[in-house]
Amino acid sequence: MKNKALLKRNIIFAAVLAGLYIIYMFVLTPIYSEICADIIYSEGALPYVLEIALEICQLLIWCHLFSHIISCFFFTVCKKEKFSVFIFVSAFILTALRYFAVPIITLTVYSADAAQLFSDAIYYFLFDIAQMAVVSIVSLLILNRKNTDSHKPIIKISAVSAFLITAVRIIMRIRFDIFYGAPESAAEIILMVIYYATDIFYGLIAYFLIMLSVKQQHKNKSSV
C-alpha cells in the first residue's frame, strides 16, 4: 500500500510539473512574445493579462516543486521512510528540458546565435538547480532538529522557501532597474514601488501555497 501511494504521488508530481512547464514555455511564452511584437495588440491590455498569467504559472511551478522537495525530506527524516529519489531526478530532467528544448526549437525555426542560446539555458538551469539545492539543505537542517510539533518545521521551511522566491525576484528586479537606470518621474517611482511591493506579495502567496501543499500531503499520507 505504501509503495503504491509513493509511486502515485511521484507520478502526479512529475505530471503536474511537466504540465506547468509546457503551459509556461510552449503556450503562454510564445503567445506573449507574438502579442508584444504585434503593433495592434501590444498597446492594449492583453500583454498585461498574459504577463499576469505567466507570473501565476511561474508561482505554481515553484510552489509545486518546493512543496514536494520539503515533503520528500519530511517523510524521510520524520517518518523514517525511503528517500524518494524520483522527485529529484524527475525535477532535474524536466527543468533541463524546460530550458534546453527552447534553444533547440528556436534553432530549427530561426537563424539564431546557438552559443548565446545555450549559454543562457545553462545559466538559468544551474540557477534553478541551485535554488532547489538551497531548499533541500534547509529542509534537511531544520527537520534533523528535534521538534515536538511536526508543523513547526513545515512553517519554517515554507517561510525560507518563500523568502528565496521573493529574494530572487527582487534581485532580478534590481538588476533590471540598474540596467535601465533610475526613475525620472514621480509616476515611474510609484510604478517601481508597486513592482517591489508585488514581489513581496508574491512571496507571501508562495509561503501559504507551499505550507498548505505540504500539510495536505502530510494529511493524505497519514490517512494511507
C-alpha positions in Angstrom: 0.0 0.0 0.0 2.8 2.4 1.0 4.8 1.7 -2.2 1.7 2.2 -4.4 0.9 5.5 -2.6 4.5 6.7 -3.1 4.5 5.8 -6.7 1.2 7.5 -7.2 2.5 10.7 -5.5 5.7 10.7 -7.6 3.8 10.2 -10.9 1.4 13.0 -10.0 4.3 15.3 -9.1 6.1 14.7 -12.4 2.9 15.0 -14.5 1.8 18.3 -12.9 5.3 19.8 -13.1 5.6 18.7 -16.8 2.2 20.2 -17.5 3.1 23.5 -15.8 6.4 23.7 -17.7 4.6 23.0 -21.0 2.0 25.7 -20.4 4.6 28.2 -19.3 7.3 27.6 -22.0 5.3 26.4 -25.0 1.9 28.1 -24.6 2.0 31.3 -22.7 5.5 32.5 -23.5 5.1 32.2 -27.4 1.7 33.9 -27.3 3.1 36.6 -25.1 6.0 37.2 -27.4 3.8 37.3 -30.5 1.3 39.7 -28.9 4.1 42.1 -27.7 5.6 42.1 -31.2 2.2 42.9 -32.8 1.6 46.7 -33.1 -2.2 46.3 -32.9 -2.3 44.2 -29.7 0.9 45.4 -27.9 -0.7 48.7 -26.8 -3.7 47.0 -25.3 -4.5 45.2 -22.1 -3.7 41.7 -23.5 0.1 41.8 -22.9 -0.6 42.7 -19.2 -3.1 39.9 -18.8 -0.6 37.4 -20.3 2.1 38.7 -18.1 0.0 38.1 -15.1 -0.8 34.6 -16.4 2.9 33.9 -16.8 3.6 35.1 -13.2 0.9 32.9 -11.8 2.2 29.9 -13.7 5.7 30.5 -12.6 4.5 30.8 -9.0 2.7 27.5 -9.3 5.8 25.8 -10.7 8.0 26.9 -7.8 5.3 26.2 -5.1 4.7 22.7 -6.6 8.4 22.0 -6.8 9.4 23.2 -3.4 6.5 21.7 -1.5 7.3 18.2 -2.9 11.0 18.6 -2.1 10.0 19.6 1.5 7.6 16.7 1.7 10.3 14.3 0.5 12.6 15.3 3.3 9.8 15.4 5.8 8.6 11.8 5.2 12.2 10.6 5.1 13.5 12.3 8.2 10.4 12.5 10.4 8.5 9.4 9.2 11.6 7.2 8.6 10.5 6.3 5.1 12.5 5.6 2.0 14.0 8.7 0.3 12.2 9.5 -2.9 15.0 10.0 -5.5 12.3 10.0 -8.2 11.2 13.5 -7.2 14.7 14.9 -7.6 15.5 13.0 -10.8 12.3 14.0 -12.5 12.6 17.6 -11.4 16.2 17.7 -12.7 15.2 16.2 -16.1 12.1 18.3 -16.5 13.9 21.5 -15.5 16.7 20.7 -18.1 14.1 20.1 -20.8 12.4 23.3 -19.9 15.5 25.3 -20.7 17.2 23.2 -23.4 14.2 22.4 -25.5 13.6 26.1 -26.3 17.1 26.7 -27.9 16.7 23.5 -30.0 13.3 24.5 -31.3 14.5 28.1 -31.8 17.5 27.0 -33.9 15.3 24.7 -36.1 12.9 27.6 -36.9 15.0 30.7 -36.8 18.6 31.6 -37.5 19.9 32.5 -34.1 23.2 32.5 -32.1 23.4 28.9 -30.8 26.2 29.7 -28.3 24.2 32.5 -26.7 21.0 30.5 -26.6 22.7 27.5 -24.9 24.8 29.6 -22.5 21.6 31.3 -21.3 19.9 28.0 -21.0 22.8 26.6 -18.9 22.8 29.7 -16.7 19.1 29.6 -15.9 19.2 25.8 -15.5 22.0 25.9 -12.9 20.3 28.8 -11.2 17.1 26.8 -10.7 19.1 23.8 -9.5 20.9 26.0 -7.0 17.5 27.1 -5.6 16.3 23.5 -5.3 19.6 22.7 -3.5 19.1 25.5 -1.0 15.6 24.3 -0.2 16.9 20.8 0.1 19.7 21.8 2.5 17.4 24.0 4.6 14.8 21.2 4.8 17.4 18.7 5.9 18.9 21.0 8.5 15.6 22.1 10.1 14.0 18.6 10.0 17.0 17.0 11.7 16.5 19.1 14.7 14.3 17.7 17.5 10.8 19.1 17.1 7.8 18.2 19.4 5.4 19.8 16.9 5.7 18.4 13.4 4.0 21.6 11.9 6.7 24.0 13.1 9.4 22.7 10.8 7.0 22.9 7.9 6.2 26.5 8.7 9.9 27.4 9.0 10.9 25.7 5.7 7.9 27.2 3.9 9.0 30.6 5.1 12.6 30.1 3.9 11.4 28.8 0.5 9.0 31.8 0.0 11.8 34.2 1.1 14.1 32.6 -1.5 11.5 33.1 -4.2 11.0 36.7 -3.2 14.7 37.4 -2.9 15.4 36.0 -6.4 12.6 38.2 -7.9 13.8 41.3 -6.1 17.4 40.7 -7.2 16.3 40.3 -10.8 14.2 43.5 -10.4 17.3 45.4 -9.1 19.4 44.2 -12.0 16.7 45.3 -14.4 16.5 48.8 -12.7 20.2 49.2 -12.8 20.3 48.3 -16.5 17.6 50.8 -17.4 18.6 53.5 -15.0 16.9 55.4 -12.1 13.3 56.5 -12.4 12.9 60.0 -13.9 9.4 60.9 -12.8 7.1 60.5 -9.9 5.0 58.1 -11.9 8.0 55.9 -12.5 8.9 55.9 -8.8 5.3 54.9 -7.9 5.4 52.2 -10.5 8.7 50.9 -9.1 7.3 50.8 -5.6 4.3 48.9 -6.8 6.6 46.3 -8.6 8.6 45.7 -5.5 5.5 45.5 -3.3 4.1 43.0 -5.8 7.3 40.9 -5.4 6.8 40.8 -1.6 3.1 39.9 -2.0 4.2 37.2 -4.5 6.4 35.7 -1.7 3.6 35.8 0.8 1.3 33.9 -1.5 4.1 31.4 -2.2 4.5 30.9 1.6 0.9 30.0 2.1 0.7 27.8 -1.0 3.8 25.8 -0.1 2.8 25.4 3.5 -0.8 24.3 2.6 0.5 21.9 0.0 3.0 20.3 2.4 0.4 20.0 5.1 -2.1 18.5 2.6 0.5 15.9 1.5 1.2 15.1 5.2 -2.5 14.7 5.9 -3.0 12.5 2.8 0.0 10.4 3.8 -1.2 9.9 7.3 -4.5 8.6 6.1 -2.8 5.9 3.9 
